[in-house]
Amino acid sequence: MTASLAERLAAWTDQFEPDGADRALAERALLDTVAVTVAARGHRMAELTSGLGEPLRLGAIGHVLDFDDLHLESTAHISVVCVPAALSAGGGADAYLAGAGVMARLGMVLGWQHYAAGWHLTCTTGAIGAAVAAAVSCGLGPDQIATAIALAVPASGGVQRAFGSDGKSLQVGFAIEAGLRAAALAGRGATADPAALDDWVRLMGGDPDLAGLGLAPGGPGLAPGGPAVPGGLAIKMYPACYALQRPIACVAGLRAAGLAAADVARIVVRTPEATVAPLIHHRPLTGLQGKFSMEYGVAAALLDVHAGFGSFTDEAVARPPAQDLLRLVSVELTPGGGGLLDGQFDVDVTATDGRRWHAALRHPPGSPARPPDEAEFAAKLGDCLRGSGIDPGSIGWHNAAGLLRAALAGDRGRLPGALHGDEVAHARSA
């Protein structure tokens, strides 16, 4: 009989041997995830989840700023799921890579059509990725890992309608919690039919046979020796939806070239329709909604020296200059596409004096095609960890759980996101 998808994924985790590139990816994912979680220690999400389970809290708080990394091929935020799952189960880099590899591959099986239909792929694949990371952390064998995957299937949900609300990051926390529960039950001897995953994939519109994706049994996607995470991970340079990374970077280039927000009469952006799938808020009123608004992302890139934490507060989104400017933005979509970075992003600006400005961008900073250099990544970590007392060089798999626990239990009075002290100059209006 042909092995089920869950069994094949479990076998991959058993056979996989990470190389130096995989371990470097795991270390960077750990640093990025810890940093963005610590950055949100003062967010209301920390209060909302107070008293709930630690895995749920780590996922929800780690995702609420939308500053965590992304796997473009699956459109899933892999590390904010698999880092907390591994840490919560006492695992390290190997457990993270196992969960991340399964989560990435499952997302690739489901394909862009799954995301385009409105599913939040971080959650639909996240419960299963968390189950694998936890199972490997606990030393479970392939049969038990396949069982854990099957037991995580009932919790594999989450929709994009939650974007711009507390529900988006909370459902990430729910997925992690469910995955840990599934692994614990498998470790205690619970049974489940691994073929449940095949049925679920079909119901979700995917193909568990994987023939068209290079992931068939024996193919490169499941064969030992390939990368843990096919395609690598994109590191965000702006604390907003990945669909805004390219628009913000492109428009920020015009600002740097001398375009002033006060001189703008009209802005037209052109991009493939697939690239705006998660940008569902056209007249945002809150910071969370602003993270999923093309119109506001463009406005923030023109108004602020850097579209950072201070650009995505409720107060920043409600600024009269921002609300006026976002109403000058028109979005023209070309049909089709199959990913958030399809085609290129173009922007044309007409100034009040008749001058015209144009810019275009294919790969935003932080994407696998333009990975951050050491200085850029260090700057992001520094911004996130400012005021926490945590030295990025001290973070490791052996102590990350304790550092996060201490940070979230400490002073929540200062949120990177409000305009404080030296940040005022960093994110002031033009």
ABEGO torsion letter per residue (X at the ends): XBBBAAAAAAAAAAABBBBAAAAAAAAAAAAAAAAAAAAAAABAAAAAABGBBAAAAAAAAAAAAGABBBBAAAGBBAAAAAAAAAAAAGBBAAAAAAAAAAAAAAAAAAEAAAAAAGBBAAAAAAAAAAAAAAAAAAGBBAAAAAAAAAAAAAABBEBAAABGBAAAAAAAAAAAAAAAAAAAAAAAGBBBBAAAAAAAAAAAGBBAAGAAAGABBGBAAABBGBBABBGEBBBBABBBBAAAAAAAAAAAAAAAAGBBAAABABBBBBBBAAAAAABABABBABAAAAAABAAAAAAAAAABABBBAAAABAAAAABAAAAAAAAABBBBBBBEEAEAABEBBBBBBBBAAGBBBBBBBABBBGBAABBBBAAAAAAAAAAAABGAGBBAAABBAAAAAAAAAAAAABBAABBBGBBBEAAAAAABBX
